[in-house]
Amino acid sequence: LLENELLLVWKIQTESSIVVELRAGGGCLMLYNLGYSYSEYETPKINKIFPNAAVGIGAQTFLTNHFFIDTSWNMSLVFMDDSSFFMLQPSVSAGWHL
């Protein structure tokens, strides 16, 4: 399972030094050699690429001049052949900006 997305990002600087990011875009979800094996049965392997649409929001704040904390929520809707697949991806990260 591999997901690729190209997002357009709009950054908003608040008065309290928090940067808010709004994201929108699209991409694809790739299933490579996906299958299940049971003791007496094995499903056929799936190798397919499906398009998706994605939106998200994030916030970033600097605690010092270089150290920051970022939190974000991204939502992807994958369009499959006979159904759709919704993913919600929360994340929290910290980093050092030079």
N, C-alpha and C positions, 0 to 999 in steps of 0.2 A: 504494500500500500504506500503510494507516494503521491503527495499533493503539491502542485505547482500553482502559484498565483502571481499575477501582476496587478498591483494595487496602485491607485492614485491616492495620494495622501494630502490632506489639507490640515495645516498646523495652525493652532490658535494659541497665542501667548496671553495668559491671564495676568491680572495685576498681582496675584500672589505667587508669581514665578513658577506656575505650573503650566506645562505645555500640553494641550489637548490635541489629539490627532483623530481625524475622521478619515476612514479608509473605505474605498469601494473599488471593485474590479472583478476580474474573472480569471479563469485558468482551467486546469484539468486535474482529474483524479486518475491515477494509473494503478491498475491492479496487475501485478506481475507474478505469475506462477502461483496463484492463490487457489488452494484446494484443501479438502479435509480428508484425513485417513482414519478409518475405523478398523477394528480388528479384521473384519471380513469384507469391507467395502471401502472404495476410494472414489471420491468425486473427481470429475474432470477438472483439469487446471484451467483457470481463467486468466487470460492476458488481454485486457481491454483498456481503453482510454475513454473517459467520460468528461464532458464539459461541466464547469461549475460557475456559480456567481458567488461573490463574497462581499461582505460589508464588515466593518469593525470600528471600534473606538478604543482609544488608549490615552493614558495620562503619564507624564514624565515630570519628575521634579529633581532638582539638584540639591543634595544635602550639604555638599561643600562645593568648591570651585570646579572639581573634577568628578566627584562621586555622585551617581544618580540612581534612582529607583524608577522602574517603569512597570506599569500594569496595563494589560490590554485584554479585550474580548473580541475575538473574530468569529464570525458565523459564515459557514459555507453551505450552499445548497447544491448538491451534485445531481445532475439530470441523467438518470440511468434509463435503460431501454424500456422497462415496464414499471418503474417506480422512481421515487426521488429519495435522496439520502441527505439528512441534515446533520451538520457537525457544528458544535460549539466548542471553541478552543480558548479557554482562559489561560493567561500566563502572567507571571510576576518575575521580573529580572532586575538585576543590579549590574552596574558597569562603571568603568572609568573612562572618561572622555579626555583626550589629550588637548 
